[in-house]
Amino acid sequence: MAVKIVMPKLGMAMTEGVVVKWLKEDGASVRKEEPIATVMSKKITYQVVASADGILRHAAQIKETRPVGAAIAYILALGEELPAEAAAPSPAVVAAPQAAAPAPATVAAKEEKPFVLASPAARRLALEKGIELMEVKGTGTGGRITEKDVLAFVETRQALPPTRPPGAPPQAIPFIGMRQAVAQRMTESLQTMAQVTLLTEADVTEMVRMRERFKQRFDLTYTDIIVMAVATALKEHPLLNAALVGEEIQLLSEIHIGVAVALEDGLIVPVVRDADKKSLQDIAEETRRLAEGARAGSLTVDEVTGSTFTITNLGTYEVDGFTPIINPPEAAILGVGRIAEKPAVYRDEIAKRAMMALSLTFDHRLVDGAPAAAFLRRVKDSLEMPSLIFAW
């Protein structure tokens, strides 16, 4: 009996998803628990696995949007036919805007293209990359085009300067998935909150020295230290660890710190849960694991939801200061700039010090300026004298 593989529900608000990539070809033999496809909600990507042994038959195309619970594939026994429901027309494919349908003569001309000798993997990769196989030189037996040939063609094309013929339409990027989700959340954030940003500069010379000492014991980033400093400060300033629910400002008992991670197609915020109860080494290991999972697209819904405060660090891009946008429904977000060596007054003398800009954006509906400033000062003090983090 055919086993239906459906679009999974990856979050409470998810109603549909997009098939990003097929990991197994149509008609391939698969084993139970073997990854067969990558799907994407508006927040995360997720690998769908086979729920039985058998022959995989695709029921959705790449970039096709399907409702939660709708079939994206079937697993059949050897010789088994697809069920009647699988023959129904597929929903519209969500992709970049297409040009008007070509005239019949043009279609006929496309159908007359000569057959190109290529492996199935090469054909699939060429389709995903939008490459005409006729342009690729095959190095396989009898001029057969291999997957390696397509990859080499892609690298060569990327190395060439971009060219666009005069009058050509602009390049179109589909406004779907993660990019659309980020846009919607940030627009909602600015439209529904009274956001105010406070700026300060911290002398983090001692933090830099502390990191160098601790790095001899375990891998540690500046963001890890900042996560611990923020978690400690939130325990003393609970208004910054709050959410507006209906007519109530709820002071949250748990401290879950979101750490923004930039991806090629958007921004994702993995969550360090119970950050106030973790050691610095625990936080370092957790943030590294989450960042690797974010870039690999392997995070679960629980790992990217439920944060109570967010930190976003643009220091690696040599940004000094910026105004971060709050991640709803949180009350605040801390923006971290680069660490720059500057002349500063230290113990009544001019000295070279490591300085870092901090930007706290808070929701003025929940928090007034003074308590927000007190929280930012506590974070600043902790980073200037990091031993205080452990003392507090």
C-alpha positions, 0 to 999 in steps of 0.5 A, a space after each residue: 500500500 502506498 505510503 503518503 509523505 506530507 508537508 510537515 507542520 513545523 510551527 503553530 502558525 505554519 499553514 504551507 511550506 515550499 519544497 526546496 530540494 529533492 535529496 532522492 530522485 523520482 523512482 529511487 529506492 529509499 530506506 526508512 528514516 533516509 532523508 528524501 527532501 528539504 522543505 522550508 517554512 517561513 522560519 526554518 528549513 527541515 529535512 523530510 525522511 522516508 517513513 517506510 522502505 520502497 520506491 520514492 515517487 515525487 508528488 511536488 516539484 522544486 519551489 512548489 508550495 504545498 499546504 500542511 498535510 498535503 502530499 509531497 511524495 509517495 513511497 510504493 512497493 516494487 511494481 505498485 502504481 500511484 494512487 488515484 489522488 496522486 494524479 490530481 493537478 499540482 498547485 501553482 509553483 511559487 517562483 520568480 515572475 515568469 515572462 508571458 507564455 511563448 508562442 506555439 512556434 517557440 514551444 515547438 522549437 524548444 521541443 526540437 532541441 537535440 538530446 544531450 547525454 548526461 547523468 541523472 544527477 547532472 540533469 537535476 543539478 542543471 535544472 536547479 541552477 537554471 543551466 542549459 546542458 547544451 552549454 556544458 562540456 562533458 568529460 564522461 564516457 562518450 562526452 557524457 555530462 557528469 555532476 562534476 561538469 555542471 559544478 565546474 560550469 557553475 564555478 566558471 560562470 560565477 567567476 565571470 563579471 555579471 553581464 546584462 544585455 541592454 534592455 534586459 529585465 532586472 534579476 528577480 528574487 522570489 519574495 518567499 520563505 525566510 526573506 518574506 518572514 523576516 520582512 513581515 516580522 520586522 514591519 509588524 515590529 515597527 508598526 506595533 511598538 513604540 521603539 526607542 534606542 539607547 546608545 553607549 560605548 563600553 571599554 572592553 579591554 578586560 573582556 578581550 583579555 579574559 577571552 584570550 585566557 579562557 580560549 586556552 580552555 575552550 572555544 569562546 567568542 565575544 558573543 558568548 560573554 555578552 550572552 552571559 552578561 545580558 542573562 545576568 542583567 535580566 535577572 535584576 531588570 525583569 522589565 526587559 525580559 517581558 512581553 505584552 499579552 493583551 492588557 498585561 505586561 508579563 514578566 517572564 520567569 525564564 531567560 531564553 536569549 536569542 542570538 541572531 545568525 545571518 544566512 544567505 537568504 535571511 536572518 534566523 534567531 536560534 535560542 539559548 534556553 535558560 541562559 542565566 543557569 548556564 556556565 560560560 562554557 555551556 553557553 559557548 558550546 550551545 551558541 556554536 552548536 546552534 550557529 552550525 545548525 542554522 547554517 546547515 539548515 538542521 535546527 528544529 522549531 523549538 531551537 528557533 522559537 521562544 526567545 525572551 530577549 535577542 542579541 544581534 552582533 554586527 561586529 564582524 562586519 566592522 559596524 560601530 553602531 546601529 538601531 536593531 529592530 525588536 523581535 516580537 513579542 520581546 520587549 528589547 534587543 541589544 545591538 553589538 558593534 565592533 571592538 575598535 582600539 581607540 585612545 581613551 581616558 583610563 585612570 586619568 591618563 590617555 591610553 589605548 583601549 578596546 572600545 565597543 558600541 552597544 545599542 539597546 532598542 526597547 519597547 517604550 510601552 512596556 519600559 521607560 527610559 530610566 529602567 532601560 538605561 539602568 539595564 544597559 549600564 549593568 550590561 556595560 559594567 559587566 563587559 568592562 569588568 567581566 569578573 562581575 558577571 560571575 560575582 553577580 
